[in-house]
Amino acid sequence: MFDHRKYRAFTPIRLTDRTWPDQQITQAPHWCSVDLRDGNQALINPMNVDQKTRMFELLVKLGFKEIEVGFPSASQPDFDFVRKLITEELIPADVTVQVLTQAREDLIARSYEALEGAKQAIVHVYNSTSQVQREQVFGLDREGIKAIAVQGARWVRDYAAKYPQTDWAFQYSPESFTGTELDYAVEVCDAVIAEWQPENGRKVIINLPATVEMSTPNVFADQIEYFCRHMRQRDQVIISLHTHNDRGCGVAAAELGIMAGADRIEGTLLGNGERTGNMDIVTLGMNLYSQGVDPELDFSNIKEIIAVVEYCTELPVAARHPWAGELVYTAFSGSHQDAIRKSINYHEQHQLPHWEVAYLPIDPRDIGREYEAVVRINSQSGKGGVALVLERDYGIVLPKWMHSEISRVVQKASEQTGAEITSLQIKSLFGECFNTTQADWALLDYDLHTEQGVVKGSFKVAEHLPSLQGQGSGAVDALVNALEKRFGVGIEILQFDERALTEGTHAQAQACVALKVDDVTYAAVTVAEDTSAATLQAVLNAFARSRSAVAIEKKIA
């Protein structure tokens, strides 16, 4: 059954002098949300009154000025909801509601009944114009379909005159525009526009729907540019787009359509809609935002948007949904984590005027995300990510050589569980493996003095043990010498770093050391008020890890 030969390629138009590829979007389009109509009709469980009200309130809060609120002539719940908005005065003065109707007189009349008392409203009438619909659904020729559109336009105009208290705007959609011959689409729309006479001040919107996405976005852009060039009254009409996502390119088609001359975009929050969904307004708006263009919609609290959409649609938002998903600002790859850490630090140190951070196209804080979600650790993570978590969440700054030491421990723990390692677990592993002083290895006292350039030291480690005696070029060398003599092992200092954590009389210092004990490396980190004590204790802690390892090996043997 999987046979591609039953399909044929969409035939593009010949537009060799297209101009849209050279255009750049520099301002937001007019937006119209269709969440309450197109989005609602595609739900398993259509929204109830409370859900519709919550959605309407969110859309107003986000800044939408045009909202399609239903198909009141098609269902009583939609009619009642439109009446509720008007009679309870829930529509702000600067917001225009829009209703959809087929080009039938009884449905148009009912739509105006629903809108009675509205301050301003858009009546959106449509009929299908595509060749497939003409031939296979309606059984009409071109003139027959055009007559339906023109008669619908007349009814819309004439019924508006019966409600002069409302500021009316008219909108027409040649449904299935992308499957309609372009010259015919222009012909039908010109005929509709002539009935509405925008030259006399009437606001007219021509909405061009990709009711089903049938081609690549560039072909859609060619269709829009052709239409805008050939329609008669382009300067007096608002061109609107309503793209769907059957090929996964609904947003791309809308973007290229704007470049091709469109003024207005219809869509839904997070792309809910028939089949694979409507054009996602959040994605398109954030695309503009990331390019320095004001979307004129407020997406600063993306969590609230997701919560309301999920409540109203009863559908989950995917974790990888563009811009909004839970995992969008995470990084599991070690190289990504390291680059994020370095890039964020560079950005802050150099006070860059524009956001330029590796792997983060925007600052997550702009839309209500927190940096706690930027980096998460699992067995695929690298040393940079682990170090970033410790630095970001707990202020533990480690030398670069220490990154690989802690990363190995965290990765092993993640591999054993097969799960993500949380920030708290990383800190616990760090403390347990590198920053814990065993009671038997706590430095109780030490005495250092120099004789002829040699430092001699006495180190009291445990009450029941005699002092360790050693000498060397410095305090650390003296302690290492003492341990070698006492335990009969070879010790080499591989790494040694110390840094002040605070300033003042009671300033604390952090010491990090790595010792090779009989060809095995052990690292430790210690914090103390006494810089020398911190360093010496770090040496003891690293050596204690080697003794514990030896004890375990003997027990296994």
N, C-alpha and C positions, 0 to 999 in steps of 0.2 A: 504493500500500500504506500510505502514511502517512495514516491516517484515524482521527481521535480519536473518531469516533462508535462505534467498536467497544468503547469503555470507558465506564464509568459512575462517577460520584463515590461515594466511600466515604460511607456513611450514618452521620452522627454520632449519639451518644446524646443524649437530652434530659436535661441536668443543669443546670437553671437556678440551683441554689443551690451551685454548685461553690465550693470554698474554696481550691483550690491556687493561684490567681493572687495571693493575698495572702500566700503563704508565702515564706520566705527560707531558703536552705540555710545553716545555721550550723555544721554538722559533717559530716565525711566519712561516706559510707555504708560498710557492710561491703563489702569487695572480694573478688571471686573471679575469678582469671585462668582463661580457657579457651584460652590460647594453645596448650597441648599437646594439646587435643582438638578443639574447633571450629576453631581456627586451623590446626591441623595437617592436618585433613581437607580443607581448602580449598587446599592447596599443590599446585603442579605436581609437585614432588618432595617427598613426605612426609619429615619429619625422620628422620635416622638416630639411633642411640643416642647418639652423641657430641653431636649437635645438641640432642636432647631434654634431655640432662644439662646442657648449657650454658644452655639456656633455663630449666630448673628452678632452677639455681643463681642465675641473674639474678633470677628472680621472688622467691626467698627473700631475696636481698640487698636488693631494693627494699622489702621489708616485707610481702609478701602472706602472709596467714595461712590462706587457703583457695585451693587450686590444683586445678583439674580436670586430672588427669594422663593421661586417656585413656578409651578405650572398650574395655576389655580383653576383653570377651566377643565383640567383633566382629573382632579381628585378633590374631594371635600376637605381632607386634611390640609392640602396646600392652600385652598381657598380660605379656610379658617385661620391659618397661620398668617397669611397676608393681612386679613382683617384685624387680627390681634396686633400686629405691628403698627397698623394705622390707628386703630381706636384707642390703644393704650399709649400712643405717642412714643413709641420706642425707636423711631427713625430720627436720627439727628438731622438738623436743618441742612447740613452740608452733604448728606448722603442721599443718593438716588437709588431707589429700588427698581428692579427690572423683573418682568414676568415674561414667560415664554408661552406662545400659542401657535397652533397650526393655522393655516390660512383658510379657516372656516368661520362663517359669520357667527354661528351660535357660540363657538369657543372664544372668538374675539369679544363678543358682547359680554360673556361671562367674565372675561379678564378685566374689562373695564369696571364691572360691578365690584370685583375684588379690590380694585385700586381706588375706588371712590373715596375722596377725602385726602388722598396723598398730596403732599406739597409739590413733589416732582416725581416723575416715574418714566421708565422706558418700557414701551411695549415692543416685544421682540417676536416678530412673525417669521415663519419659515415654511418652505416646502422643498422637497428634494428635486434636484435638477439633473442628476447624473444620467448617463446613457443607460446604465443597468437598471436604475430605478424607473426611468421612463418606459423602457421596453418590457421589463420583467415584472414590475410591481403595479404600475398605473396603466399600462397599455395606451399611453398617449404620445403624440409626437411633440416636437419642440414648441409649436404654437400652443398646444393644449396645456403644457406645463407652464409656459410663460403667462397664459391667461389666468391660471390659478394664482400665480405670484402677484399679478397686477390687481386682480380682484381683491386679494387679501390686503394689499396696500391701500386700496380705496376704503375697505371696511375699517381698517385701522385709523385712517384719516378721519372718516366720517363719524365714527363713534367717539373719537377724541373731542370733537366739537360739542358733544353732549355733556362734557365735563370740563367746562372752561376754567374752573377754579384750580385745576392742576396744570403745572408746566410739563407738557408732554414732549418726549423725544421718541423717535421711531427707529427701529432696528430691523433689518432684513437679513436672513441667512439663506443662501442657496445651499441647502443641506447637501452633503457629499460633493462639495465644491471640487475636491481634488480628483473626482471621477467625472467631472463635467468638462466638455470641450470649452476651452477658454473663450473663444469668440462668443459662444452661446451664453456662458456665465456673464460676460460683460453685457450682452444684449438684454438678458433678463434683469440684471441689476439696474441698468440704465432705465429700463421701463418702470421699475419700482420707484426709483429716485424721482423720475418725472412726475409721478403721482404726488410725491411728498413735497416737492418744490423747496429744496434747501436754500435756493437763492432768495427766498422770502423770509429767511431767518429761522426756519425749522431745523432743529438738530437732527441729523440723519446719520445713522451708523450702518455701514455695510459690513457684515461679519462673514468671513470666509473660512468655513470649517474644513479641517482635515478630519471629517467625521470618522473615516478610517484612514490611518496613515498608509499610503500606498507607494511612496517613493523615497529616495534619499532626500535629506533636507535641502540640498542645493537645487534639486528639481522643484521642490515646493517654493523656494525663494524665487526661482525663475517665473513660476506661475503668478506669484504676488507682484513681481515687477511688471510683468506683462499686463496684468489686470489694472494696476495703477496707471500705466501709460495709456491704456486704451479706453478707460471709462470716460464719460463725457464731463462730469462735474467733480473732478478729483479734489479741487481746492475747497469745495463746499461740503465734503463728506469725510467722516471719520472711518478709516479702514481698520477693522478689527480682525483678529485671528483667534481661532479656536482649534488648537491642535490636539490630537490624541496620540497615544504612545504605542501603537501596535508594533512598530519596528524598534521601539526603544529610543526614538529620536525626537520625541515631542518637544522637549526643551530646545534642542538644536534647531528644529524647524522653526520654532517661534523666534529664536534669536536671529536666524538668517532672514526670516520674514520681516522683522523690524528693520534690518539693514536694507531690505528690498522696498521699504516704503510704508509699512504698516504703522499705525498710530496707537493701537489699543490691543490688549491681550486679555483673553478670557482663560481661566484655569481654576484649579483647586489647590488648597493647601496640601502639600505632600503628595499630590498627584492622584487622589482617589477619583475613580470614574469607571465608565464602561470598559470591559475587557482588561487591557493592561493599564488603563487609567487615562485621566486628562493630563494636560500640560501642568507641571508642578510649579506653582507660583513661588514657593519658597526657594526651590532650586534656581529658577531664573532670577529672582530678586537677589539672592546671595551671589550668583554669578556676576551680576552687575556690581554689587557691593565690593567683591574681591578685586574689581578693576578700578576702584575709586569712584564709582558712579552711585549717587544716592538712589536707592530703590524706591524711596518715598513710602515705604512700608516698614514698620518697626518689628524686626525679628530679634530684638535684644534678649527675649526670654524664650528661647527655643523649647525649653522643657515644658513651659505652659502651653505652647502651641501643640506640642505632641500630646500632652495630657488631654486637652480638649478634643483634638481630632480623634484620638483613640476612644474617648468616651462617647463622642457623637456618632462615629462610624462603626464602632465595635470591631475595628480592624487594627492589628498591630502595625507599628512603624518599624521597618526593617532596621537592624542594628547597623547596616552599612548604607543606609539611605543618604544620598548626597547632602552634605552640610549638617544634617539634623540627627543622623543616627547615633546610637549610644557609643559605637566603636570608631566613629569617624576621626576623633582626635586622640586615638591611642596609637602606640607603636610597639609591636612585639619584636620586630627585627632588631638585633643588636646594633647593626650599623646605623639604622634609623635612629635608635635611641641615643647613640653617641653623637650623631650629627645634630639632633635636636638640642641636646645639652650644650654642645659647643656653640651652636648658632644662637641660642637664647642668651647665653653669657656674652657673646660678641655683640649682640643687639643692644643689650643693656649697658655694656661698657662703653660703646661708641655712640649711644643715644641716637640711633638712626632715625631719621624723620619718617620713614615709611617701613612698614612691616616686611621684613625679608628674612624669614626663618625657615630653615630646611624642613621639608616634609609637612609644614603647617601653612596652608595657603592663606589662612586668616588667624588672627589672635582668638583662640576659643573663648576668651573672656568677653568678647564683643557680643556673643549670643547667649551668655549666661552659663557657659561651660566653665569648669575649673581646671587648673593645671593638674590636679590630682588624677585626672582622667587621661593625661597626655601619654604617660608611659606606664605600661603594665608589663610584668615579668613572667615569662614561662621558659620552657627548656630551649626555645629558639632565641632567647634574648642574649644580648652581649654584655660585656663588662661596662660599657658606657651607660647603659640603662640602669643597671643596679647602682652604680655610683651616683647617678642623677637622683634616684629615689632617696637614697640616704642623705644626699645634700639638700634636696628640695624639701623633704618632709621632716628631717631631724637635724639639719644643720651640721651633719657629719661630713667634713671635707677630707678626702683621702688622697694621698699622693698617687700619681698615675700608675706606678708599679703595683699598688695595692688593689687596683681595680680588677685585675685578673685573678687575684687571690680570692676575693669575696665572690666574684662571678662564678668561679668553679664550685664553690660551696652551694650557692643558690641554684645553679643549674643542676647539680646532683640531686638536690632536694626536689626540684621540679620534675626531674626525670623519674624519680622514685614514686611520686604521687600521680604523675601524668596530668597535673592541673596547674593553673596559674598560681603564682606565689604573690601574696599580698604585700603591701608596704610594711605592715606590722610584722609579718613573718620574716621579711628581709632584715629588719632591724633586730629581731630575735636571733636569727642565724648569725648576724654580725656579732652581737654581744656574746653569744654562746661560744663561737669559734675563735674570736679574735680579741674580745674586750672583757674577758672574765678572768679574775684573779682567784686561783684556788687558794684556800686557807693555808695549805702547807707551803705555798710558794709566795706568800705575801712578804714584801720587803719590810722588815720591822725597824732596821737601823742600818746605817753604813758610816764608815769612816775612811776618808781619803787623805793621803798626804804624799808629797813629792820628794823623792830623794834622787839627786843627780839626773834629773830629767825623766825619771821613771815614776809613774803613779802606782802607789801601793794601796790596796784597798782591803777593808774588812767588811764583810756583808753578813748581817744577821737576818736569816730568812725565816726560821721557825724556832719556837721556844725550845723544842726538844732536840734540836740539832746544833752542833758547834758552828761557829762562824766560818764562812767561806773566806779563804785568803788567796789573793791573786795580785798580779801586777801587769802593767802594760803601758801603752803610750797615753792612755786616758782612762776615764772611769769605766767605760764600756769594755775596753780591752782587759782591764783588770778583772771585771766580773766574769768575762768569757774565760779568761785564764783560770780563775778559781773553779768554774764549773768543769772545765776540761780535766783539771787535776782531781777533783772530787769524784767524778763519774767515769773517768777514763774514756772520754769520747773526743772526737775532733769537731770543732765548731768554727764555722766561717761566717762572718757578717756579710750578707749579700746586699742588704738595703738598710738605710738608716735615715729617718726624717723626723724633725721635730719642729713644731710651730706653736706660737702663742695663740691662744683662743680668746683671751681677754686681756685688758690692761689694768694696771693698778697694783696695790699692795697684795691683793689676794688673786692675782692673775693666774689663770690656769694654762697649762701647756699640754699639747698632745704629742706623743711620741709613737712612731711606727717603725718596727724593725722586722727584718726577715733574716733568719739564721739557717744555715745549712748544717745539719747535725748528722754526721755519718751519711752524707750524700742525699739526705732528704730535707726539703725546705719547709720551714714553719714560720708563720708570720703572726704578729700580735700588735695591738694598739692599746695604749694606756693614756689616761688623762689624770693629771695631778697638779697641785699648786706648785710643787717643787719640780723644776725642769729636769734636774738630774734624777730625781726620784722617778719621774714619769718614764725616762729613758731606761733606767735600770729595771724598773718593774716590767716594761715591755720586753726586755731581754729575758727576764725570768718567766714571763708568761709564754713566750715562744718556746723556751726550753722545756717548760712544763708540758706543753703539747707533745713534744718529742718523747718525754718520759711516759705519758699516757699511751701513746702509740706503741711504744715498746712493751708496756704492760699488757696491752690487748693482744699483741702478737704472741707473747709468752703464754697467755691464757688459752688462745686458740691452739697453739702447739701442744 
